[in-house]
Amino acid sequence: MARSDRLATLSSARAPLWRGLDYGPAVVVLSPSATRPRELPDAWRPLEQLYQVAWCAVPPQAGGAGSLDRLEDVLETLADRTTRTQVVAHTALTEVACQVVAEFPEIVRGLVLVGQGRVRELTGVPTTVVPVLGDPVGPGVLARPGVVADVAEALAVGERRIRTRPRLAGVLGLAGTLGLVASDTPGGVAVNG
């Protein structure tokens, strides 16, 4: 079955939500939910002016089962265009996000994880963790204005890094990871390491 045929058979609630630029840098959002929103959350609207945004619902209880095909379709589309991409994922989907990063290293340039927890494995790309105060579970956390502001800052740092710094992984034989931490507290994004 061709990719376009597969996408046509998906219900609109489960198909990725595309918004923003037609071309240019992309952000793929992995939300721990069975369905995607009809529109991007209001806090994400300013990011539509800067990025192609693909919002993907990934049920965490299934470890992304059934959603990986849709994610692959999104990333294959971006890879066909050689689009530099950053992935934003709730920490409940860290394993799925790491699979995406590993499968598409030619376009994925950064990973932003939102929620509690640490990245226990090297992702192969610069990784930012945006900690969330309070109840960190559920797709709503990705829509909180304060969280989205921290995500936007992490994405901007990632874009500056992509444009100004060559990837050191191949040159130095390093994993290429740089720990960044963004928080709800004043002070923005700090570089660790």
C-alpha positions in Angstrom: 0.0 0.0 0.0 1.4 3.4 -1.0 2.1 5.9 1.7 -0.7 8.3 0.4 -3.2 5.4 0.4 -2.2 4.6 4.0 -2.7 8.2 5.1 -6.1 8.3 3.3 -7.4 5.4 5.4 -6.5 7.1 8.7 -9.3 8.9 10.6 -8.6 12.6 10.9 -8.4 12.3 14.7 -5.4 9.9 14.4 -3.7 11.4 11.4 -0.9 14.0 12.1 -2.0 17.6 12.3 0.2 19.7 10.0 0.3 23.5 10.5 2.7 26.3 9.9 5.1 26.9 7.1 5.0 25.0 3.8 8.8 24.7 3.7 11.5 25.4 6.2 12.6 24.0 9.5 10.2 21.5 11.1 9.1 20.5 14.6 7.5 17.1 15.1 5.5 17.0 18.3 4.8 13.6 20.0 1.8 13.9 22.3 0.8 11.1 24.6 -2.8 10.9 23.5 -5.0 8.6 21.5 -6.2 11.5 19.3 -4.7 14.7 18.1 -6.3 18.1 18.6 -8.4 19.7 15.8 -6.1 22.7 15.9 -2.8 23.5 17.5 -3.1 24.6 21.1 -3.1 28.5 21.3 0.3 28.6 22.9 1.8 26.9 19.8 0.3 29.4 17.3 3.4 31.7 17.3 5.6 28.7 16.4 3.5 28.3 13.2 5.2 31.4 11.9 8.7 29.8 12.3 8.3 26.1 11.6 6.4 23.4 9.9 4.6 21.8 12.8 3.5 18.2 12.7 1.5 17.2 15.8 1.3 13.5 16.2 -0.8 11.6 18.8 1.0 8.6 20.2 -0.9 6.5 22.8 1.8 5.9 25.5 0.2 2.7 26.9 0.9 1.0 23.6 4.5 2.3 23.3 3.5 4.0 20.1 2.2 0.8 18.5 0.2 1.7 15.4 1.5 5.3 15.6 5.0 4.5 14.4 3.8 4.2 10.8 2.3 7.6 10.9 5.4 9.0 12.5 7.5 7.4 9.8 5.3 8.9 7.1 5.8 12.4 8.7 9.6 12.0 8.9 9.8 10.4 5.4 8.0 13.4 4.0 10.5 15.7 5.8 13.5 13.6 4.7 12.3 13.7 1.1 12.6 17.5 1.4 15.9 17.3 3.4 14.2 19.4 6.1 16.1 20.0 9.3 13.9 18.8 12.1 13.6 18.9 15.8 11.4 16.5 17.8 9.4 17.6 20.8 8.1 14.7 23.0 6.5 14.2 26.3 8.8 12.1 28.5 6.2 9.4 28.5 7.3 8.9 24.9 11.0 9.0 25.4 11.5 5.6 23.9 9.5 6.4 20.8 11.3 9.7 20.4 14.7 8.0 20.6 13.6 5.5 17.9 12.6 8.4 15.7 16.0 10.1 16.2 17.8 6.8 15.5 15.9 6.1 12.3 16.2 9.6 10.8 19.6 10.9 11.9 20.1 12.7 8.6 17.3 15.2 9.4 16.7 15.2 13.1 18.9 17.8 14.7 17.5 18.0 18.2 15.2 16.4 20.8 13.2 18.3 23.4 11.7 16.2 26.1 8.9 17.7 28.2 8.1 16.3 31.7 9.8 14.5 34.6 12.7 12.1 34.2 16.1 11.9 32.7 17.4 10.7 29.4 19.1 7.4 30.3 20.6 6.8 26.9 22.5 8.9 24.5 20.2 10.1 21.8 22.8 11.0 19.2 21.5 14.6 19.0 21.5 17.5 21.3 18.8 16.9 23.8 16.9 19.4 26.0 14.8 18.5 29.0 12.0 20.9 29.9 10.9 19.9 33.4 7.3 20.3 34.4 6.1 21.3 37.8 2.9 19.7 39.2 1.1 16.9 37.4 3.4 16.0 34.5 1.1 13.3 33.0 -1.1 13.8 30.0 -1.2 15.6 26.6 -2.3 18.9 28.2 1.2 19.6 29.5 2.4 20.2 26.0 -0.2 23.0 25.7 0.7 24.9 28.9 1.9 28.4 27.9 4.9 28.4 30.3 6.0 25.0 29.0 5.6 26.0 25.4 7.6 29.2 26.1 10.4 27.0 27.4 10.1 24.6 24.4 10.2 27.6 22.0 13.4 28.8 23.7 14.9 25.3 23.4 13.9 25.2 19.7 15.5 28.6 19.1 18.7 27.5 20.8 18.6 24.4 18.6 18.2 26.5 15.5 21.1 28.7 16.4 23.2 25.7 17.1 22.3 24.0 13.8 23.1 27.2 11.8 26.4 28.1 13.6 28.0 24.9 14.7 29.0 21.9 12.7 27.9 18.5 14.0 30.8 17.3 16.1 29.8 13.7 16.1 31.6 12.7 12.9 34.6 15.1 13.4 35.4 14.1 16.9 33.8 10.7 17.1 31.6 11.9 19.9 28.0 10.9 20.5 27.1 14.5 19.6 24.9 15.0 22.6 24.7 18.3 24.5 22.6 18.5 27.6 20.4 21.5 27.8 17.9 22.1 30.6 15.0 24.6 30.3 12.8 25.2 33.3 9.8 27.2 34.4 12.1 29.3 36.5 13.6 32.6 35.3 16.9 32.2 33.6 15.9 30.4 30.5 17.9 27.5 28.9 21.2 26.5 30.6 23.9 24.4 28.9 25.2 21.4 30.8 28.5 20.0 29.9 
